[in-house]
């Protein structure tokens, strides 16, 4: 087995943990192809860009409201990523502020992921995703993605025109548009949307996720409860699993299992992604919660 191919597949699985719940399906699609209580009111929003147009005068789009007892501004979640006993890197999810975007208060969601010095000798990973997500309706207005993975570079900005039903992607000098359903989510805002949902054993949650010019219908299944321990502490968790609602996804062998706190916060504390190469089971990539700051108090 060629070492470089193995490293690339490990990185693809590491990515699935780094972006946690929904972005993991992006790596899973690549693998399948290769293998055949309510928080207090948020702080006053800061200005986002002086030249950002105010489109709050739209009358043909009805905004929704999603009750959020799961997260707040100031939350910071830090993860360690390992493959077996090998440490691969770190990841961080944070909510640094609320900003005004399109005349709406929006959570500024930030995902950062990077490989450690040892792993970087083989394949350096340095990813950053920002999402500007409607604070009241928990849907996407804008996503900015910067990826540095080995020799691969990708920078793009996606603006979600929810009223027109379009996602406009700018990459270098090229602009493309994709039709989207109402309240479409990007790969990062989808994680936070799932956290706002009331989940119980046996439940399923359905929503539409936009990534790389396509809409992917996703299904989240709640399997059971388990008690687990990570460096951040001991937690009672719901065990959930994401599925892509297309036949191609179900043909793949790898699974992604997520442990989320079994309270109103639904904090992701453990993510396990199976790693396959040419049909061979190579073990699991694991992301564990190391530290959390600014989270809401635990509630049922």
VMD Tcl script that draws the C-alpha trace (Angstrom):
set ca {
  {0.00 0.00 0.00}
  {1.56 3.27 -1.07}
  {2.37 5.47 1.91}
  {1.22 8.71 0.28}
  {-2.20 7.23 -0.57}
  {-2.63 6.06 3.01}
  {-1.69 9.49 4.35}
  {-4.20 11.18 2.03}
  {-7.00 8.85 3.16}
  {-6.10 9.46 6.81}
  {-6.27 13.18 6.17}
  {-9.67 12.83 4.47}
  {-10.97 11.06 7.57}
  {-9.28 13.61 9.84}
  {-11.15 16.31 7.92}
  {-14.38 14.51 8.67}
  {-13.66 14.95 12.36}
  {-12.23 18.43 12.10}
  {-15.42 19.86 10.69}
  {-17.31 17.51 12.97}
  {-20.83 16.56 12.02}
  {-21.87 17.55 8.52}
  {-18.60 18.27 6.73}
  {-17.69 14.67 7.52}
  {-20.08 13.65 4.76}
  {-17.93 15.49 2.25}
  {-14.99 13.22 3.07}
  {-17.33 10.22 3.11}
  {-18.53 11.03 -0.41}
  {-14.91 11.17 -1.57}
  {-14.21 7.81 0.04}
  {-17.31 6.28 -1.53}
  {-16.24 7.51 -4.94}
  {-12.78 5.99 -4.48}
  {-14.22 2.72 -3.21}
  {-16.96 2.27 -5.76}
  {-32.85 26.27 28.88}
  {-33.01 29.47 26.39}
  {-29.96 31.77 26.67}
  {-30.06 35.43 27.48}
  {-30.49 37.96 24.68}
  {-27.36 38.19 22.52}
  {-25.07 41.21 22.75}
  {-25.56 44.14 20.45}
  {-24.51 43.23 16.94}
  {-21.39 44.83 15.50}
  {-21.14 46.10 11.94}
  {-19.93 43.50 9.46}
  {-18.87 45.40 6.34}
  {-19.56 49.03 5.61}
  {-20.30 48.21 1.99}
  {-22.64 45.33 2.79}
  {-26.07 46.00 1.30}
  {-29.13 45.90 3.56}
  {-31.61 43.52 1.96}
  {-34.05 43.47 4.87}
  {-36.60 45.20 2.62}
  {-37.46 41.90 0.92}
  {-41.11 41.10 1.25}
  {-41.30 37.75 -0.57}
  {-39.36 35.76 2.01}
  {-40.84 34.90 5.39}
  {-38.23 34.49 8.09}
  {-38.49 31.61 10.50}
  {-37.60 31.50 14.20}
  {-35.72 28.59 15.75}
  {-35.58 28.39 19.54}
  {-31.97 28.17 20.63}
  {-31.10 26.85 24.07}
  {-27.93 25.20 22.82}
  {-25.20 27.83 22.33}
  {-24.31 31.48 22.72}
  {-21.68 34.04 21.78}
  {-18.38 33.28 23.50}
  {-18.64 29.50 23.21}
  {-15.32 27.84 22.37}
  {-14.84 24.08 21.86}
  {-11.36 22.59 21.41}
  {-10.67 19.08 20.09}
  {-7.73 16.72 19.72}
  {-7.61 14.47 16.65}
  {-5.94 11.06 16.68}
  {-5.56 8.01 14.46}
  {-5.14 5.07 16.79}
  {-2.40 6.16 19.20}
  {-1.05 8.72 16.69}
  {-1.89 12.35 17.37}
  {-2.84 14.01 14.09}
  {-3.91 17.56 14.93}
  {-6.26 19.95 16.66}
  {-9.56 21.63 15.87}
  {-11.57 24.47 17.32}
  {-15.20 25.58 17.01}
  {-16.07 29.03 18.31}
  {-18.68 31.79 18.22}
  {-16.69 35.01 18.62}
  {-19.47 37.54 18.01}
  {-22.79 38.54 16.53}
  {-22.65 40.78 13.46}
  {-25.14 42.54 11.23}
  {-25.44 40.93 7.82}
  {-28.16 41.83 5.34}
  {-29.77 43.82 8.13}
  {-30.09 40.70 10.28}
  {-28.27 39.71 13.49}
  {-26.03 36.76 12.63}
  {-23.80 34.44 14.60}
  {-20.23 34.55 13.36}
  {-19.35 30.83 13.50}
  {-15.71 29.83 13.12}
  {-14.13 26.42 12.51}
  {-10.34 26.03 12.54}
  {-8.34 22.85 12.00}
  {-4.65 22.17 11.73}
  {-2.28 19.21 11.68}
  {0.47 18.89 14.27}
  {4.18 19.27 13.33}
  {4.78 15.52 12.96}
  {1.75 14.93 10.73}
  {2.52 18.09 8.76}
  {5.78 16.53 7.56}
  {3.67 14.16 5.48}
  {0.57 16.20 4.78}
  {-0.05 19.65 6.21}
  {-3.64 20.59 7.01}
  {-4.68 24.16 7.78}
  {-8.40 24.80 7.27}
  {-10.59 27.71 8.26}
  {-14.34 28.06 7.70}
  {-16.46 31.05 8.69}
  {-20.24 31.08 8.56}
  {-22.59 33.98 9.11}
  {-25.75 32.32 10.34}
  {-29.06 34.02 11.06}
  {-29.32 34.30 14.85}
  {-33.10 33.95 14.87}
  {-33.74 31.43 12.10}
  {-30.42 29.46 12.15}
  {-29.88 29.43 8.38}
  {-26.96 30.55 6.23}
  {-26.28 33.99 4.81}
  {-22.59 33.68 3.99}
  {-19.77 31.14 4.20}
  {-16.04 31.70 3.70}
  {-13.77 28.70 3.29}
  {-9.96 28.52 3.13}
  {-8.39 25.07 2.78}
  {-4.72 24.17 2.77}
  {-4.25 20.41 2.57}
  {-0.92 19.17 1.27}
  {-0.52 20.76 -2.17}
  {-4.24 21.51 -2.41}
  {-5.47 25.09 -1.96}
  {-9.06 26.26 -2.11}
  {-10.55 29.63 -1.20}
  {-14.17 30.47 -1.87}
  {-16.99 32.67 -0.63}
  {-20.63 31.63 -0.80}
  {-23.44 34.16 -0.39}
  {-26.91 32.76 0.25}
  {-29.71 34.80 -1.29}
  {-32.45 33.12 0.69}
  {-35.20 35.24 -0.87}
  {-34.15 34.43 -4.43}
  {-33.35 30.81 -3.58}
  {-29.74 31.03 -4.79}
  {-26.27 30.32 -3.44}
  {-23.68 32.44 -5.26}
  {-20.14 31.08 -5.06}
  {-17.10 33.24 -5.81}
  {-13.80 31.44 -6.40}
  {-11.00 33.60 -7.74}
  {-12.64 35.51 -10.60}
  {-15.38 32.98 -11.23}
  {-18.95 33.25 -9.94}
  {-21.48 30.42 -10.07}
  {-25.01 30.14 -8.72}
  {-26.92 27.14 -7.42}
  {-30.61 26.90 -6.66}
  {-31.26 26.25 -2.97}
  {-34.35 25.41 -0.91}
  {-35.55 27.79 1.82}
  {-33.30 28.03 4.88}
  {-30.42 26.12 3.29}
  {-27.46 25.50 5.57}
  {-23.74 25.47 4.91}
  {-21.41 22.80 6.30}
  {-20.77 24.70 9.53}
  {-24.18 26.24 10.27}
  {-25.70 22.77 9.88}
  {-23.78 21.59 12.96}
  {-25.32 24.36 15.04}
  {-28.79 23.85 13.59}
  {-28.73 20.20 14.68}
  {-27.76 21.33 18.18}
  {-30.95 23.41 18.47}
  {-33.22 20.46 17.73}
  {-35.04 18.44 20.38}
  {-33.55 14.97 20.03}
  {-34.66 11.70 21.61}
  {-33.76 8.07 21.02}
  {-35.32 6.90 17.77}
  {-35.72 10.40 16.33}
  {-34.61 11.47 12.87}
  {-33.84 15.02 11.73}
  {-33.89 16.03 8.06}
  {-32.42 19.16 6.46}
  {-30.68 20.41 3.31}
  {-26.94 21.11 3.31}
  {-25.11 23.12 0.63}
  {-21.50 22.28 -0.17}
  {-19.33 22.87 -3.24}
  {-22.14 23.83 -5.58}
  {-24.59 21.09 -4.64}
  {-27.46 20.51 -2.22}
  {-27.23 17.33 -0.15}
  {-30.33 16.13 1.75}
  {-29.15 14.91 5.14}
  {-30.67 12.68 7.76}
  {-29.52 12.47 11.38}
  {-30.57 9.37 13.37}
  {-30.48 9.17 17.18}
  {-29.50 5.63 18.18}
  {-29.11 5.49 21.98}
  {-27.57 7.05 25.10}
  {-24.08 6.36 26.42}
  {-21.85 7.73 29.16}
  {-18.36 8.60 27.98}
  {-15.27 10.38 29.27}
  {-12.98 12.72 27.32}
  {-10.20 15.05 28.50}
  {-12.94 17.68 29.02}
  {-14.85 15.51 31.51}
  {-17.53 12.86 31.85}
  {-20.73 13.23 29.82}
  {-24.05 11.50 29.26}
  {-24.46 11.54 25.49}
  {-26.84 10.85 22.66}
  {-25.26 8.67 19.99}
  {-26.22 10.01 16.57}
  {-25.27 9.14 13.01}
  {-25.50 11.26 9.84}
  {-26.64 9.82 6.53}
  {-26.65 11.30 3.07}
  {-30.02 10.58 1.47}
  {-28.70 9.10 -1.77}
  {-27.98 5.48 -2.74}
  {-24.29 6.25 -3.30}
  {-23.78 7.07 0.35}
  {-25.28 3.84 1.61}
  {-22.92 1.86 -0.61}
  {-19.91 3.09 1.34}
  {-18.61 1.07 4.29}
  {-17.35 3.84 6.55}
  {-19.54 5.29 9.27}
  {-19.39 8.51 11.27}
  {-20.67 8.29 14.85}
  {-21.16 11.40 16.94}
  {-21.61 11.63 20.72}
  {-23.48 14.79 21.73}
  {-24.36 15.81 25.28}
  {-27.85 14.57 26.20}
  {-29.02 18.01 27.32}
  {-30.27 21.16 25.65}
  {-26.75 22.13 24.50}
  {-26.03 19.04 22.29}
  {-22.29 19.70 22.53}
  {-20.28 17.36 20.26}
  {-17.82 15.64 22.59}
  {-16.66 12.60 20.62}
  {-16.62 11.92 16.85}
  {-15.51 8.59 15.43}
  {-14.97 8.11 11.70}
  {-14.13 4.74 10.16}
  {-11.23 4.78 7.73}
  {-11.31 2.54 4.65}
  {-8.90 2.19 1.75}
  {-9.76 -0.06 -1.20}
  {-12.16 -2.03 0.99}
  {-9.71 -2.51 3.87}
  {-10.69 -1.39 7.36}
  {-7.80 0.76 8.63}
  {-9.32 1.66 11.98}
  {-10.85 4.87 13.28}
  {-10.07 8.55 13.31}
  {-11.25 10.02 16.63}
  {-11.90 13.62 17.68}
  {-12.24 14.21 21.43}
  {-13.35 17.33 23.24}
  {-10.38 18.61 25.24}
  {-11.65 21.91 26.55}
  {-14.78 24.04 26.47}
  {-15.34 27.67 27.42}
  {-18.32 30.00 27.41}
  {-20.90 27.21 27.08}
  {-24.39 27.54 28.49}
  {-25.06 25.83 31.84}
  {-26.16 22.22 31.47}
  {-29.92 21.78 31.28}
  {-32.33 18.98 30.44}
}
mol new
graphics top color blue
foreach p $ca { graphics top sphere $p radius 0.5 }
foreach p [lrange $ca 0 end-1] q [lrange $ca 1 end] { graphics top cylinder $p $q radius 0.2 }
display resetview
